[in-house]
């Protein structure tokens, strides 16, 4: 079970998407990328989390300006179609399997 940083809903990990801050300072959606994860249940929760400073708390560090731009556009609504994606919406690599 994971807690959404936007709306604080507690859902199964498979119903949510994990966002990490990569080394280049851009947020990306990935289940397997290294680092602390921030869990989101919907694209609308991205704006809520920004407003409530949820990303800074989840990642335990300041978020660079522009790191979260376009993150809500790269959000995938179904976990089966989950692919790593950068905050500008571009995909990284092939389709990613979910952990088991």
Secondary structure by P-SEA (a helix, b strand, c coil): cccccccccccccccbbbbbbccccccccccccccbbbbbccccaaaaaaaaaaaaaaaccccccccccccccccccccccccccccccccccccccccc
